[in-house]
């Protein structure tokens, strides 16, 4: 399993050499959100597709 630092380095390494600080910060933001989402799923804090569809119909 990759550490957060390794994930960040891998994400930044995929960016083009012309990437600016905003590009780097966005990639790190995405890495963080994915990590937090996976942790929430592991804790059982997710919504099923069926529940989401029902909720969307009420909009």
PyMOL Python script that loads the backbone (N, CA, C, O; Angstrom):
from pymol import cmd

cmd.read_pdbstr("""\
ATOM      1  N   UNK A   1       0.839  -1.175   0.000  1.00  0.00           N
ATOM      2  CA  UNK A   1       0.000   0.000   0.000  1.00  0.00           C
ATOM      3  C   UNK A   1       0.888   1.244   0.000  1.00  0.00           C
ATOM      4  O   UNK A   1       1.845   1.346   0.767  1.00  0.00           O
ATOM      5  N   UNK A   2       0.548   2.173  -0.871  1.00  0.00           N
ATOM      6  CA  UNK A   2       1.310   3.402  -0.984  1.00  0.00           C
ATOM      7  C   UNK A   2       1.034   4.330   0.187  1.00  0.00           C
ATOM      8  O   UNK A   2      -0.081   4.394   0.705  1.00  0.00           O
ATOM      9  N   UNK A   3       2.066   5.043   0.588  1.00  0.00           N
ATOM     10  CA  UNK A   3       1.864   6.088   1.583  1.00  0.00           C
ATOM     11  C   UNK A   3       1.285   7.310   0.878  1.00  0.00           C
ATOM     12  O   UNK A   3       1.319   7.412  -0.348  1.00  0.00           O
ATOM     13  N   UNK A   4       0.762   8.218   1.664  1.00  0.00           N
ATOM     14  CA  UNK A   4       0.212   9.446   1.090  1.00  0.00           C
ATOM     15  C   UNK A   4       1.287  10.206   0.320  1.00  0.00           C
ATOM     16  O   UNK A   4       1.023  10.749  -0.752  1.00  0.00           O
ATOM     17  N   UNK A   5       2.484  10.241   0.865  1.00  0.00           N
ATOM     18  CA  UNK A   5       3.585  10.925   0.185  1.00  0.00           C
ATOM     19  C   UNK A   5       3.871  10.280  -1.166  1.00  0.00           C
ATOM     20  O   UNK A   5       4.077  10.980  -2.158  1.00  0.00           O
ATOM     21  N   UNK A   6       3.885   8.952  -1.208  1.00  0.00           N
ATOM     22  CA  UNK A   6       4.132   8.254  -2.473  1.00  0.00           C
ATOM     23  C   UNK A   6       3.024   8.542  -3.475  1.00  0.00           C
ATOM     24  O   UNK A   6       3.294   8.733  -4.661  1.00  0.00           O
ATOM     25  N   UNK A   7       1.772   8.575  -3.007  1.00  0.00           N
ATOM     26  CA  UNK A   7       0.651   8.898  -3.903  1.00  0.00           C
ATOM     27  C   UNK A   7       0.803  10.298  -4.464  1.00  0.00           C
ATOM     28  O   UNK A   7       0.578  10.522  -5.654  1.00  0.00           O
ATOM     29  N   UNK A   8       1.184  11.241  -3.612  1.00  0.00           N
ATOM     30  CA  UNK A   8       1.351  12.632  -4.046  1.00  0.00           C
ATOM     31  C   UNK A   8       2.468  12.746  -5.077  1.00  0.00           C
ATOM     32  O   UNK A   8       2.314  13.419  -6.095  1.00  0.00           O
ATOM     33  N   UNK A   9       3.575  12.097  -4.814  1.00  0.00           N
ATOM     34  CA  UNK A   9       4.707  12.133  -5.751  1.00  0.00           C
ATOM     35  C   UNK A   9       4.310  11.531  -7.086  1.00  0.00           C
ATOM     36  O   UNK A   9       4.652  12.071  -8.139  1.00  0.00           O
ATOM     37  N   UNK A  10       3.589  10.415  -7.052  1.00  0.00           N
ATOM     38  CA  UNK A  10       3.161   9.763  -8.294  1.00  0.00           C
ATOM     39  C   UNK A  10       2.207  10.678  -9.078  1.00  0.00           C
ATOM     40  O   UNK A  10       2.318  10.790 -10.299  1.00  0.00           O
ATOM     41  N   UNK A  11       1.278  11.324  -8.379  1.00  0.00           N
ATOM     42  CA  UNK A  11       0.326  12.212  -9.049  1.00  0.00           C
ATOM     43  C   UNK A  11       1.037  13.407  -9.676  1.00  0.00           C
ATOM     44  O   UNK A  11       0.734  13.793 -10.805  1.00  0.00           O
ATOM     45  N   UNK A  12       1.974  13.985  -8.948  1.00  0.00           N
ATOM     46  CA  UNK A  12       2.716  15.136  -9.467  1.00  0.00           C
ATOM     47  C   UNK A  12       3.606  14.726 -10.632  1.00  0.00           C
ATOM     48  O   UNK A  12       3.744  15.477 -11.597  1.00  0.00           O
ATOM     49  N   UNK A  13       4.204  13.555 -10.554  1.00  0.00           N
ATOM     50  CA  UNK A  13       5.099  13.083 -11.622  1.00  0.00           C
ATOM     51  C   UNK A  13       4.366  12.906 -12.942  1.00  0.00           C
ATOM     52  O   UNK A  13       4.979  13.002 -14.004  1.00  0.00           O
ATOM     53  N   UNK A  14       3.059  12.650 -12.892  1.00  0.00           N
ATOM     54  CA  UNK A  14       2.281  12.464 -14.118  1.00  0.00           C
ATOM     55  C   UNK A  14       1.949  13.787 -14.813  1.00  0.00           C
ATOM     56  O   UNK A  14       1.551  13.797 -15.978  1.00  0.00           O
ATOM     57  N   UNK A  15       2.111  14.888 -14.103  1.00  0.00           N
ATOM     58  CA  UNK A  15       1.794  16.188 -14.687  1.00  0.00           C
ATOM     59  C   UNK A  15       2.857  16.582 -15.711  1.00  0.00           C
ATOM     60  O   UNK A  15       4.006  16.151 -15.620  1.00  0.00           O
ATOM     61  N   UNK A  16       2.465  17.400 -16.681  1.00  0.00           N
ATOM     62  CA  UNK A  16       3.455  17.866 -17.659  1.00  0.00           C
ATOM     63  C   UNK A  16       4.456  18.817 -16.996  1.00  0.00           C
ATOM     64  O   UNK A  16       4.169  19.394 -15.947  1.00  0.00           O
ATOM     65  N   UNK A  17       5.607  18.973 -17.602  1.00  0.00           N
ATOM     66  CA  UNK A  17       6.643  19.865 -17.062  1.00  0.00           C
ATOM     67  C   UNK A  17       6.155  21.310 -16.987  1.00  0.00           C
ATOM     68  O   UNK A  17       6.702  22.113 -16.231  1.00  0.00           O
ATOM     69  N   UNK A  18       5.146  21.636 -17.755  1.00  0.00           N
ATOM     70  CA  UNK A  18       4.621  23.003 -17.767  1.00  0.00           C
ATOM     71  C   UNK A  18       3.571  23.240 -16.690  1.00  0.00           C
ATOM     72  O   UNK A  18       2.982  24.319 -16.634  1.00  0.00           O
ATOM     73  N   UNK A  19       3.327  22.253 -15.836  1.00  0.00           N
ATOM     74  CA  UNK A  19       2.314  22.388 -14.785  1.00  0.00           C
ATOM     75  C   UNK A  19       2.688  23.531 -13.849  1.00  0.00           C
ATOM     76  O   UNK A  19       3.856  23.739 -13.519  1.00  0.00           O
ATOM     77  N   UNK A  20       1.659  24.262 -13.433  1.00  0.00           N
ATOM     78  CA  UNK A  20       1.909  25.349 -12.483  1.00  0.00           C
ATOM     79  C   UNK A  20       1.444  24.917 -11.092  1.00  0.00           C
ATOM     80  O   UNK A  20       0.947  23.804 -10.915  1.00  0.00           O
ATOM     81  N   UNK A  21       1.605  25.789 -10.123  1.00  0.00           N
ATOM     82  CA  UNK A  21       1.272  25.452  -8.741  1.00  0.00           C
ATOM     83  C   UNK A  21      -0.206  25.107  -8.589  1.00  0.00           C
ATOM     84  O   UNK A  21      -0.554  24.245  -7.781  1.00  0.00           O
ATOM     85  N   UNK A  22      -1.085  25.765  -9.351  1.00  0.00           N
ATOM     86  CA  UNK A  22      -2.510  25.447  -9.284  1.00  0.00           C
ATOM     87  C   UNK A  22      -2.782  24.025  -9.769  1.00  0.00           C
ATOM     88  O   UNK A  22      -3.609  23.319  -9.192  1.00  0.00           O
ATOM     89  N   UNK A  23      -2.092  23.606 -10.822  1.00  0.00           N
ATOM     90  CA  UNK A  23      -2.242  22.234 -11.327  1.00  0.00           C
ATOM     91  C   UNK A  23      -1.803  21.224 -10.268  1.00  0.00           C
ATOM     92  O   UNK A  23      -2.469  20.213 -10.049  1.00  0.00           O
ATOM     93  N   UNK A  24      -0.689  21.505  -9.623  1.00  0.00           N
ATOM     94  CA  UNK A  24      -0.159  20.609  -8.595  1.00  0.00           C
ATOM     95  C   UNK A  24      -1.113  20.539  -7.407  1.00  0.00           C
ATOM     96  O   UNK A  24      -1.401  19.456  -6.898  1.00  0.00           O
ATOM     97  N   UNK A  25      -1.600  21.692  -6.970  1.00  0.00           N
ATOM     98  CA  UNK A  25      -2.512  21.728  -5.828  1.00  0.00           C
ATOM     99  C   UNK A  25      -3.816  20.989  -6.144  1.00  0.00           C
ATOM    100  O   UNK A  25      -4.372  20.309  -5.281  1.00  0.00           O
ATOM    101  N   UNK A  26      -4.296  21.123  -7.373  1.00  0.00           N
ATOM    102  CA  UNK A  26      -5.519  20.422  -7.758  1.00  0.00           C
ATOM    103  C   UNK A  26      -5.304  18.906  -7.718  1.00  0.00           C
ATOM    104  O   UNK A  26      -6.152  18.172  -7.211  1.00  0.00           O
ATOM    105  N   UNK A  27      -4.185  18.442  -8.246  1.00  0.00           N
ATOM    106  CA  UNK A  27      -3.900  17.008  -8.222  1.00  0.00           C
ATOM    107  C   UNK A  27      -3.835  16.490  -6.790  1.00  0.00           C
ATOM    108  O   UNK A  27      -4.361  15.419  -6.489  1.00  0.00           O
ATOM    109  N   UNK A  28      -3.196  17.245  -5.915  1.00  0.00           N
ATOM    110  CA  UNK A  28      -3.113  16.833  -4.516  1.00  0.00           C
ATOM    111  C   UNK A  28      -4.492  16.843  -3.854  1.00  0.00           C
ATOM    112  O   UNK A  28      -4.790  15.986  -3.022  1.00  0.00           O
ATOM    113  N   UNK A  29      -5.327  17.810  -4.222  1.00  0.00           N
ATOM    114  CA  UNK A  29      -6.706  17.871  -3.725  1.00  0.00           C
ATOM    115  C   UNK A  29      -7.469  16.605  -4.142  1.00  0.00           C
ATOM    116  O   UNK A  29      -8.173  16.001  -3.334  1.00  0.00           O
ATOM    117  N   UNK A  30      -7.322  16.219  -5.396  1.00  0.00           N
ATOM    118  CA  UNK A  30      -8.007  15.030  -5.906  1.00  0.00           C
ATOM    119  C   UNK A  30      -7.508  13.779  -5.172  1.00  0.00           C
ATOM    120  O   UNK A  30      -8.311  12.932  -4.782  1.00  0.00           O
ATOM    121  N   UNK A  31      -6.202  13.660  -4.984  1.00  0.00           N
ATOM    122  CA  UNK A  31      -5.645  12.518  -4.253  1.00  0.00           C
ATOM    123  C   UNK A  31      -6.250  12.456  -2.858  1.00  0.00           C
ATOM    124  O   UNK A  31      -6.635  11.383  -2.394  1.00  0.00           O
ATOM    125  N   UNK A  32      -6.335  13.604  -2.188  1.00  0.00           N
ATOM    126  CA  UNK A  32      -6.896  13.661  -0.840  1.00  0.00           C
ATOM    127  C   UNK A  32      -8.363  13.245  -0.821  1.00  0.00           C
ATOM    128  O   UNK A  32      -8.771  12.468   0.042  1.00  0.00           O
ATOM    129  N   UNK A  33      -9.158  13.748  -1.757  1.00  0.00           N
ATOM    130  CA  UNK A  33     -10.582  13.428  -1.785  1.00  0.00           C
ATOM    131  C   UNK A  33     -10.820  11.948  -2.081  1.00  0.00           C
ATOM    132  O   UNK A  33     -11.714  11.335  -1.497  1.00  0.00           O
ATOM    133  N   UNK A  34     -10.037  11.381  -2.972  1.00  0.00           N
ATOM    134  CA  UNK A  34     -10.167   9.948  -3.276  1.00  0.00           C
ATOM    135  C   UNK A  34      -9.814   9.124  -2.046  1.00  0.00           C
ATOM    136  O   UNK A  34     -10.515   8.169  -1.709  1.00  0.00           O
ATOM    137  N   UNK A  35      -8.721   9.497  -1.373  1.00  0.00           N
ATOM    138  CA  UNK A  35      -8.303   8.776  -0.166  1.00  0.00           C
ATOM    139  C   UNK A  35      -9.396   8.842   0.903  1.00  0.00           C
ATOM    140  O   UNK A  35      -9.725   7.829   1.518  1.00  0.00           O
ATOM    141  N   UNK A  36      -9.953  10.025   1.121  1.00  0.00           N
ATOM    142  CA  UNK A  36     -11.009  10.173   2.124  1.00  0.00           C
ATOM    143  C   UNK A  36     -12.272   9.411   1.728  1.00  0.00           C
ATOM    144  O   UNK A  36     -12.954   8.851   2.586  1.00  0.00           O
ATOM    145  N   UNK A  37     -12.581   9.387   0.442  1.00  0.00           N
ATOM    146  CA  UNK A  37     -13.739   8.634  -0.035  1.00  0.00           C
ATOM    147  C   UNK A  37     -13.573   7.143   0.187  1.00  0.00           C
ATOM    148  O   UNK A  37     -14.506   6.464   0.615  1.00  0.00           O
ATOM    149  N   UNK A  38     -12.392   6.635  -0.102  1.00  0.00           N
ATOM    150  CA  UNK A  38     -12.120   5.204   0.122  1.00  0.00           C
ATOM    151  C   UNK A  38     -12.218   4.855   1.603  1.00  0.00           C
ATOM    152  O   UNK A  38     -12.748   3.805   1.967  1.00  0.00           O
ATOM    153  N   UNK A  39     -11.705   5.740   2.451  1.00  0.00           N
ATOM    154  CA  UNK A  39     -11.784   5.507   3.896  1.00  0.00           C
ATOM    155  C   UNK A  39     -13.236   5.500   4.362  1.00  0.00           C
ATOM    156  O   UNK A  39     -13.609   4.688   5.209  1.00  0.00           O
ATOM    157  N   UNK A  40     -14.060   6.397   3.818  1.00  0.00           N
ATOM    158  CA  UNK A  40     -15.478   6.444   4.186  1.00  0.00           C
ATOM    159  C   UNK A  40     -16.181   5.156   3.780  1.00  0.00           C
ATOM    160  O   UNK A  40     -17.003   4.632   4.533  1.00  0.00           O
ATOM    161  N   UNK A  41     -15.867   4.646   2.602  1.00  0.00           N
ATOM    162  CA  UNK A  41     -16.457   3.381   2.149  1.00  0.00           C
ATOM    163  C   UNK A  41     -16.035   2.252   3.079  1.00  0.00           C
ATOM    164  O   UNK A  41     -16.851   1.407   3.446  1.00  0.00           O
ATOM    165  N   UNK A  42     -14.773   2.239   3.457  1.00  0.00           N
ATOM    166  CA  UNK A  42     -14.280   1.203   4.374  1.00  0.00           C
ATOM    167  C   UNK A  42     -15.006   1.249   5.720  1.00  0.00           C
ATOM    168  O   UNK A  42     -15.200   0.217   6.363  1.00  0.00           O
ATOM    169  N   UNK A  43     -15.404   2.453   6.140  1.00  0.00           N
ATOM    170  CA  UNK A  43     -16.132   2.607   7.401  1.00  0.00           C
ATOM    171  C   UNK A  43     -17.630   2.365   7.230  1.00  0.00           C
ATOM    172  O   UNK A  43     -18.383   2.438   8.200  1.00  0.00           O
ATOM    173  N   UNK A  44     -18.063   2.079   6.015  1.00  0.00           N
ATOM    174  CA  UNK A  44     -19.480   1.840   5.761  1.00  0.00           C
ATOM    175  C   UNK A  44     -20.291   3.108   5.633  1.00  0.00           C
ATOM    176  O   UNK A  44     -21.513   3.081   5.777  1.00  0.00           O
ATOM    177  N   UNK A  45     -19.635   4.212   5.366  1.00  0.00           N
ATOM    178  CA  UNK A  45     -20.300   5.506   5.254  1.00  0.00           C
ATOM    179  C   UNK A  45     -20.542   5.871   3.793  1.00  0.00           C
ATOM    180  O   UNK A  45     -20.128   6.931   3.324  1.00  0.00           O
ATOM    181  N   UNK A  46     -21.207   4.986   3.098  1.00  0.00           N
ATOM    182  CA  UNK A  46     -21.485   5.252   1.689  1.00  0.00           C
ATOM    183  C   UNK A  46     -22.974   5.059   1.418  1.00  0.00           C
ATOM    184  O   UNK A  46     -23.703   4.493   2.233  1.00  0.00           O
ATOM    185  N   UNK A  47     -23.401   5.536   0.274  1.00  0.00           N
ATOM    186  CA  UNK A  47     -24.796   5.438  -0.136  1.00  0.00           C
ATOM    187  C   UNK A  47     -24.864   4.493  -1.329  1.00  0.00           C
ATOM    188  O   UNK A  47     -24.051   4.587  -2.247  1.00  0.00           O
ATOM    189  N   UNK A  48     -25.820   3.595  -1.315  1.00  0.00           N
ATOM    190  CA  UNK A  48     -25.953   2.671  -2.438  1.00  0.00           C
ATOM    191  C   UNK A  48     -26.470   3.423  -3.661  1.00  0.00           C
ATOM    192  O   UNK A  48     -27.054   4.500  -3.542  1.00  0.00           O
ATOM    193  N   UNK A  49     -26.250   2.851  -4.814  1.00  0.00           N
ATOM    194  CA  UNK A  49     -26.720   3.445  -6.062  1.00  0.00           C
ATOM    195  C   UNK A  49     -28.245   3.566  -6.033  1.00  0.00           C
ATOM    196  O   UNK A  49     -28.804   4.567  -6.481  1.00  0.00           O
ATOM    197  N   UNK A  50     -28.899   2.557  -5.511  1.00  0.00           N
ATOM    198  CA  UNK A  50     -30.363   2.574  -5.446  1.00  0.00           C
ATOM    199  C   UNK A  50     -30.859   3.712  -4.558  1.00  0.00           C
ATOM    200  O   UNK A  50     -31.800   4.419  -4.920  1.00  0.00           O
ATOM    201  N   UNK A  51     -30.220   3.893  -3.385  1.00  0.00           N
ATOM    202  CA  UNK A  51     -30.607   4.980  -2.491  1.00  0.00           C
ATOM    203  C   UNK A  51     -30.369   6.336  -3.147  1.00  0.00           C
ATOM    204  O   UNK A  51     -31.182   7.249  -3.005  1.00  0.00           O
ATOM    205  N   UNK A  52     -29.269   6.464  -3.855  1.00  0.00           N
ATOM    206  CA  UNK A  52     -28.962   7.716  -4.532  1.00  0.00           C
ATOM    207  C   UNK A  52     -29.984   8.017  -5.619  1.00  0.00           C
ATOM    208  O   UNK A  52     -30.410   9.162  -5.769  1.00  0.00           O
ATOM    209  N   UNK A  53     -30.379   7.000  -6.377  1.00  0.00           N
ATOM    210  CA  UNK A  53     -31.386   7.198  -7.417  1.00  0.00           C
ATOM    211  C   UNK A  53     -32.704   7.648  -6.812  1.00  0.00           C
ATOM    212  O   UNK A  53     -33.361   8.540  -7.349  1.00  0.00           O
ATOM    213  N   UNK A  54     -33.102   7.037  -5.691  1.00  0.00           N
ATOM    214  CA  UNK A  54     -34.342   7.445  -5.022  1.00  0.00           C
ATOM    215  C   UNK A  54     -34.254   8.884  -4.540  1.00  0.00           C
ATOM    216  O   UNK A  54     -35.206   9.654  -4.671  1.00  0.00           O
ATOM    217  N   UNK A  55     -33.125   9.232  -3.990  1.00  0.00           N
ATOM    218  CA  UNK A  55     -32.940  10.611  -3.515  1.00  0.00           C
ATOM    219  C   UNK A  55     -33.003  11.603  -4.674  1.00  0.00           C
ATOM    220  O   UNK A  55     -33.606  12.669  -4.550  1.00  0.00           O
ATOM    221  N   UNK A  56     -32.389  11.257  -5.784  1.00  0.00           N
ATOM    222  CA  UNK A  56     -32.379  12.158  -6.936  1.00  0.00           C
ATOM    223  C   UNK A  56     -33.776  12.355  -7.518  1.00  0.00           C
ATOM    224  O   UNK A  56     -34.082  13.429  -8.037  1.00  0.00           O
ATOM    225  N   UNK A  57     -34.615  11.341  -7.439  1.00  0.00           N
ATOM    226  CA  UNK A  57     -35.978  11.468  -7.955  1.00  0.00           C
ATOM    227  C   UNK A  57     -36.779  12.484  -7.155  1.00  0.00           C
ATOM    228  O   UNK A  57     -37.730  13.066  -7.679  1.00  0.00           O
ATOM    229  N   UNK A  58     -36.418  12.708  -5.905  1.00  0.00           N
ATOM    230  CA  UNK A  58     -37.153  13.659  -5.082  1.00  0.00           C
ATOM    231  C   UNK A  58     -36.748  15.101  -5.359  1.00  0.00           C
ATOM    232  O   UNK A  58     -37.366  16.025  -4.831  1.00  0.00           O
ATOM    233  N   UNK A  59     -35.728  15.307  -6.170  1.00  0.00           N
ATOM    234  CA  UNK A  59     -35.281  16.662  -6.479  1.00  0.00           C
ATOM    235  C   UNK A  59     -36.244  17.260  -7.408  1.00  0.00           C
ATOM    236  O   UNK A  59     -36.077  18.409  -7.815  1.00  0.00           O
TER     237      UNK A  59
END
""", "prot")
cmd.dss("prot")
cmd.show_as("cartoon", "prot")
cmd.util.cbc("prot")
cmd.orient("prot")
